Amino acid sequence: MNPLSFSPRALRSYSRSSIPQCLQRALHTSAPNPATVAPITASGPPPTAPIPSADHVDSRVARRRKQAELLKRGQDLRNVASGKGNGSAKTKRFWKDVHVRHLDEGLQVHLDKRPLRRPTKEILIIPHDKPHLASAIALEWDLLVSAQQALRHHLIPLTSLVSRALDIADEDAAGGGPIRENIVKTLMRYLDTDSLLCWAPEAEADPPGYETHKERTESLRSIQRKTATPIITFLTEKVWPGIEIIPVLDSNSIVPKSQPQMTKDIIRGWVSGLPAFELAGLERGVLAQKGLLGAVRLLVEWSMELAHLRDDTAEKKFGVEEAAKVASMEVDWQTGMWGEVEDTHDVDKEDVRRQLGSVVLLVSGTKT
């Protein structure tokens, strides 16, 4: 019988001795070597699984950080050797002294003997009537510990802001350009959604809303209206006489209303005609406050060029603290009930005041 004609099931039961020798084929030629099993000599329960210690994890993390630091240092050295200019030189502070020099063309901040320059490689020149601004910029650079930190704009906010103003001034001297047009276009977008004009709806008395609190005696809408009214009155009487500024939200709507076209045209023309330093300061204030009206109020209060628009006989000025409260009315109202989130609300408050303070330093001067 031919075994190849059998089915697989039949082959499994077919004896090897019945297969002819010519059809048999060994899978290997070595002799079988059975494994030697050692007897179990241990007694008692099995050992517990090993637990990694905290010291081992810390040492491993420290070793990886050191390796990453060595790799970065090696890359810096290669960049320096190749002439790319992004090497370890930026990790060191190449200046020792920062001071302000009074020259005929203006005030200059010097790092040792090197004048501070703008991104366009031009020397940063500050007008003579802004000595506090020059001193603040010098302080910014004196607080830096490395040249690499100078690449981070949040560490040199005044330097970036003055460079922005000088770019606008250079463009105006050359006959105009896109910088001023783009700024005006961006700022006008905030008018129809100005945070100062977005008032919350009145809370319903029955059932009581989430505004009910034992220490709360005034609604958010009342606070917003009380804060916005003097600012709107000042702007419509001193800055833009005769225009109408309306709240952008109805009591039960989330869709903002647009301001009258005449109001838009007058405000756009006023913003377009601002000097370079005032326009740069207004841009910073609007982005910090998320609104145009509060930033204009702060600008008029402190600008040398707009001193004729304000009432210098007033007892209380509209300063950074007042502008910051306008920018964070709703947040302050909510945190008054629910509390602040650590490292979030407090950081935001200080950041808003930092940005608004840079606006005051930019536009104010010895003539104020």
C-alpha positions as CSV (number, residue, x, y, z in Angstrom):
1,M,0.0,0.0,0.0
2,N,1.3,3.5,-0.8
3,P,1.2,5.6,2.4
4,L,1.3,8.8,0.4
5,S,-2.2,8.0,-0.8
6,F,-3.6,8.0,2.8
7,S,-5.3,10.9,4.4
8,P,-3.6,12.9,7.2
9,R,-5.7,11.2,9.8
10,A,-4.7,7.8,8.4
11,L,-1.0,8.8,8.4
12,R,-1.1,9.7,12.1
13,S,-2.2,6.2,13.0
14,Y,0.1,4.6,10.5
15,S,3.1,2.8,12.1
16,R,6.5,4.0,11.0
17,S,7.7,0.4,10.8
18,S,5.2,-0.2,8.0
19,I,6.6,2.7,5.9
20,P,9.3,1.4,3.4
21,Q,12.9,2.4,4.2
22,C,13.2,4.3,0.9
23,L,10.4,6.6,1.9
24,Q,11.7,7.3,5.5
25,R,13.7,10.5,6.1
26,A,15.1,11.7,9.4
27,L,14.6,15.3,10.4
28,H,18.1,15.5,12.1
29,T,21.1,13.4,12.3
30,S,22.2,14.1,15.9
31,A,21.3,11.8,18.7
32,P,18.5,13.0,21.1
33,N,19.8,14.6,24.3
34,P,17.1,14.7,26.9
35,A,17.1,17.7,29.4
36,T,18.3,17.1,32.9
37,V,15.8,18.5,35.5
38,A,17.4,19.5,38.7
39,P,15.5,18.6,41.8
40,I,13.8,21.3,43.9
41,T,15.8,21.8,47.1
42,A,14.3,25.1,48.4
43,S,11.7,25.2,51.1
44,G,9.1,27.7,52.2
45,P,7.1,30.2,50.2
46,P,8.4,31.8,47.0
47,P,10.2,35.1,47.4
48,T,8.3,38.4,46.8
49,A,8.7,40.3,43.6
50,P,11.3,43.1,43.7
51,I,10.0,46.7,44.2
52,P,12.0,49.5,42.6
53,S,13.1,52.1,45.2
54,A,12.6,55.8,44.9
55,D,16.3,56.4,44.9
56,H,16.7,54.2,41.9
57,V,14.0,56.2,39.9
58,D,15.5,59.5,40.9
59,S,19.0,58.4,39.9
60,R,17.7,57.2,36.6
61,V,16.0,60.5,35.9
62,A,19.0,62.4,36.9
63,R,21.2,60.3,34.6
64,R,18.9,60.9,31.7
65,R,18.9,64.6,32.3
66,K,22.6,64.7,32.4
67,Q,22.8,62.8,29.2
68,A,20.4,65.2,27.5
69,E,22.4,68.1,28.8
70,L,25.6,66.6,27.4
71,L,24.0,66.0,24.1
72,K,22.7,69.6,23.9
73,R,26.2,70.9,24.9
74,G,27.8,68.8,22.2
75,Q,25.3,70.1,19.6
76,D,26.0,73.7,20.7
77,L,29.7,73.1,20.2
78,R,29.1,71.6,16.7
79,N,27.0,74.7,15.8
80,V,29.7,77.0,17.0
81,A,32.3,75.1,15.0
82,S,30.1,75.2,11.9
83,G,29.5,78.9,12.2
84,K,25.7,78.7,12.6
85,G,25.8,81.1,15.6
86,N,23.3,79.1,17.7
87,G,25.8,77.5,20.0
88,S,26.8,77.8,23.6
89,A,27.6,81.5,23.2
90,K,23.9,82.3,23.7
91,T,23.9,80.5,27.0
92,K,26.2,83.1,28.5
93,R,25.7,86.8,29.2
94,F,28.3,88.7,27.2
95,W,27.8,92.0,28.9
96,K,28.5,93.2,32.4
97,D,27.1,96.7,32.7
98,V,23.9,98.2,31.3
99,H,23.5,101.9,31.2
100,V,21.6,104.7,29.4
101,R,23.5,107.2,27.2
102,H,22.1,110.6,26.3
103,L,23.0,111.5,22.7
104,D,21.8,114.2,20.3
105,E,19.4,111.8,18.5
106,G,17.9,110.4,21.6
107,L,18.4,108.0,24.5
108,Q,20.3,104.7,23.9
109,V,20.6,101.7,26.1
110,H,24.2,100.3,26.0
111,L,25.3,96.8,26.9
112,D,28.9,97.7,28.0
113,K,30.0,99.6,24.9
114,R,27.4,98.0,22.5
115,P,24.2,99.9,21.8
116,L,21.0,97.9,22.0
117,R,19.6,97.2,18.5
118,R,16.2,96.3,17.1
119,P,15.4,93.2,15.1
120,T,16.1,95.3,12.0
121,K,19.7,95.9,13.2
122,E,18.9,99.6,13.7
123,I,20.0,101.1,17.0
124,L,17.1,101.4,19.5
125,I,16.7,105.1,20.0
126,I,14.2,106.4,22.7
127,P,13.0,110.0,22.6
128,H,14.6,112.4,25.1
129,D,11.3,113.1,26.9
130,K,10.9,109.4,27.9
131,P,13.8,108.8,30.4
132,H,11.7,106.5,32.6
133,L,11.1,104.2,29.6
134,A,14.9,104.1,28.8
135,S,15.7,103.2,32.4
136,A,13.0,100.5,32.4
137,I,14.5,98.9,29.3
138,A,18.0,99.0,30.8
139,L,16.6,97.3,33.9
140,E,15.1,94.6,31.7
141,W,18.5,93.8,30.2
142,D,20.3,94.0,33.5
143,L,18.0,91.3,34.9
144,L,18.8,88.8,32.0
145,V,21.3,86.1,32.9
146,S,22.0,84.9,29.3
147,A,21.8,86.2,25.8
148,Q,19.4,83.4,25.0
149,Q,16.8,85.0,27.2
150,A,16.8,88.0,25.0
151,L,15.1,85.9,22.4
152,R,12.0,85.5,24.6
153,H,9.7,88.5,24.2
154,H,8.0,88.0,27.5
155,L,11.3,88.7,29.3
156,I,11.8,92.0,27.4
157,P,8.3,93.3,26.9
158,L,9.3,97.0,26.9
159,T,12.1,96.4,24.3
160,S,9.6,94.6,22.0
161,L,7.0,97.3,22.5
162,V,9.5,100.2,21.7
163,S,10.7,98.3,18.6
164,R,7.1,98.0,17.5
165,A,6.6,101.7,17.9
166,L,9.8,102.5,16.0
167,D,8.8,100.2,13.2
168,I,5.6,102.2,12.8
169,A,7.5,105.5,12.9
170,D,9.9,104.3,10.3
171,E,7.1,103.1,8.0
172,D,5.3,106.5,8.4
173,A,8.4,108.4,7.5
174,A,8.8,106.2,4.4
175,G,5.3,107.1,3.2
176,G,3.1,104.5,4.9
177,G,2.8,100.8,4.8
178,P,0.9,97.7,6.0
179,I,1.8,97.8,9.7
180,R,-0.5,100.8,10.6
181,E,-3.3,99.5,8.4
182,N,-3.2,96.0,10.0
183,I,-3.1,97.4,13.5
184,V,-6.2,99.6,12.9
185,K,-8.0,96.7,11.3
186,T,-7.3,94.4,14.2
187,L,-8.2,97.0,16.9
188,M,-11.6,97.8,15.2
189,R,-12.6,94.2,15.5
190,Y,-12.7,94.5,19.3
191,L,-15.2,97.4,19.2
192,D,-18.3,95.2,18.5
193,T,-17.2,92.6,21.1
194,D,-15.7,95.0,23.7
195,S,-15.6,93.4,27.1
196,L,-16.7,96.7,28.7
197,L,-20.0,96.6,26.7
198,C,-20.8,92.9,27.2
199,W,-23.2,93.0,30.2
200,A,-24.6,89.9,31.9
201,P,-28.4,89.4,32.0
202,E,-30.2,90.1,35.2
203,A,-30.5,87.1,37.4
204,E,-34.0,85.7,37.8
205,A,-35.5,86.1,41.3
206,D,-37.5,82.8,41.1
207,P,-36.0,80.3,41.0
208,P,-32.8,81.9,42.4
209,G,-29.8,81.6,40.0
210,Y,-26.2,80.8,40.7
211,E,-25.6,84.5,41.6
212,T,-27.3,84.0,44.9
213,H,-24.8,84.3,47.7
214,K,-25.0,85.4,51.3
215,E,-22.2,88.0,50.8
216,R,-23.5,89.2,47.4
217,T,-25.6,92.3,47.4
218,E,-25.2,93.5,43.8
219,S,-25.6,91.7,40.5
220,L,-22.9,91.4,37.9
221,R,-24.8,93.5,35.4
222,S,-25.1,96.3,37.9
223,I,-21.4,96.2,38.5
224,Q,-20.6,96.2,34.8
225,R,-22.9,99.1,34.1
226,K,-21.5,101.1,37.0
227,T,-17.9,100.5,35.7
228,A,-18.7,101.2,32.1
229,T,-20.8,104.4,32.4
230,P,-18.0,106.8,33.5
231,I,-15.6,105.5,30.8
232,I,-18.2,105.8,28.1
233,T,-19.2,109.3,29.3
234,F,-15.6,110.4,29.2
235,L,-15.0,109.1,25.7
236,T,-18.2,110.5,24.2
237,E,-17.5,113.9,25.8
238,K,-13.7,114.4,25.6
239,V,-12.4,112.0,22.9
240,W,-15.2,111.5,20.4
241,P,-17.8,114.2,21.1
242,G,-21.3,113.4,19.9
243,I,-20.9,109.7,19.1
244,E,-23.2,107.0,20.4
245,I,-21.8,103.9,22.1
246,I,-24.3,101.2,22.9
247,P,-24.1,97.9,24.8
248,V,-23.4,95.1,22.4
249,L,-25.5,92.4,24.2
250,D,-29.2,92.4,24.9
251,S,-30.4,91.0,28.2
252,N,-31.2,87.6,26.8
253,S,-28.9,87.3,23.8
254,I,-25.4,86.0,23.1
255,V,-25.1,87.6,19.6
256,P,-23.3,91.0,19.8
257,K,-24.8,94.0,18.2
258,S,-22.8,96.3,15.9
259,Q,-22.1,99.9,16.8
260,P,-23.6,102.6,14.6
261,Q,-21.6,103.2,11.4
262,M,-20.9,106.8,12.2
263,T,-19.4,105.7,15.5
264,K,-17.2,103.2,13.7
265,D,-16.0,105.7,11.2
266,I,-15.1,108.3,13.8
267,I,-13.2,105.8,16.0
268,R,-11.4,104.3,13.0
269,G,-10.2,107.8,11.9
270,W,-9.1,108.7,15.4
271,V,-7.1,105.4,15.8
272,S,-5.6,105.8,12.3
273,G,-4.2,109.2,13.2
274,L,-2.5,108.3,16.4
275,P,1.3,108.8,16.7
276,A,3.5,105.8,16.4
277,F,4.1,105.3,20.2
278,E,0.4,105.8,21.0
279,L,-0.7,103.4,18.4
280,A,1.7,100.7,19.6
281,G,0.6,101.3,23.2
282,L,-3.1,101.1,22.2
283,E,-2.4,97.8,20.5
284,R,-0.8,96.4,23.6
285,G,-3.6,97.7,25.8
286,V,-6.4,96.3,23.6
287,L,-4.8,92.8,23.5
288,A,-4.4,92.8,27.2
289,Q,-7.9,94.1,28.1
290,K,-9.7,92.3,25.2
291,G,-11.5,95.6,24.6
292,L,-10.9,98.9,22.8
293,L,-12.7,101.4,25.1
294,G,-10.8,100.7,28.3
295,A,-7.5,100.8,26.5
296,V,-8.3,104.2,24.9
297,R,-9.3,105.5,28.3
298,L,-5.9,104.5,29.7
299,L,-4.0,105.8,26.7
300,V,-5.7,109.3,26.9
301,E,-5.0,109.5,30.7
302,W,-1.2,109.0,30.3
303,S,-0.2,110.0,26.8
304,M,1.8,113.2,26.3
305,E,0.4,113.7,22.8
306,L,-3.2,113.4,24.1
307,A,-2.9,115.6,27.2
308,H,-5.3,118.2,25.8
309,L,-8.1,115.6,25.9
310,R,-8.0,114.9,29.7
311,D,-9.0,116.8,32.7
312,D,-5.8,117.4,34.7
313,T,-7.8,118.9,37.6
314,A,-9.4,115.6,38.4
315,E,-8.5,114.2,41.8
316,K,-8.1,110.5,40.8
317,K,-6.4,109.3,37.7
318,F,-7.4,106.3,35.6
319,G,-4.3,104.2,36.2
320,V,-3.1,100.6,35.7
321,E,-5.1,99.3,38.7
322,E,-8.4,100.8,37.4
323,A,-7.7,99.5,33.9
324,A,-6.9,96.0,35.2
325,K,-10.2,95.9,37.2
326,V,-12.1,96.9,34.0
327,A,-10.4,94.0,32.2
328,S,-11.2,91.4,34.8
329,M,-14.6,92.4,36.2
330,E,-16.3,89.1,35.5
331,V,-13.4,87.0,36.7
332,D,-13.2,89.0,39.9
333,W,-16.9,88.6,40.4
334,Q,-16.7,84.8,39.9
335,T,-13.6,84.3,42.1
336,G,-15.3,86.4,44.8
337,M,-17.9,83.6,45.1
338,W,-15.9,80.4,44.2
339,G,-12.4,81.4,45.0
340,E,-9.2,81.6,42.9
341,V,-7.3,78.7,41.2
342,E,-3.8,78.9,42.5
343,D,-1.1,79.7,39.8
344,T,-3.8,80.6,37.4
345,H,-6.0,83.6,38.4
346,D,-3.3,85.3,40.4
347,V,-0.8,84.9,37.5
348,D,-3.3,86.3,35.0
349,K,-3.9,89.3,37.2
350,E,-0.3,90.2,37.5
351,D,0.3,89.6,33.8
352,V,-2.5,92.1,32.8
353,R,-1.0,94.7,35.1
354,R,2.4,94.1,33.7
355,Q,1.2,94.7,30.1
356,L,-0.9,97.7,31.0
357,G,2.0,99.2,33.0
358,S,4.2,98.9,29.8
359,V,1.6,101.0,28.0
360,V,1.9,103.7,30.6
361,L,5.7,103.7,30.4
362,L,5.6,103.8,26.6
363,V,3.3,106.8,26.1
364,S,4.1,108.9,29.2
365,G,7.0,111.2,29.6
366,T,8.4,114.2,31.3
367,K,5.8,116.5,29.8
368,T,2.9,114.6,31.4
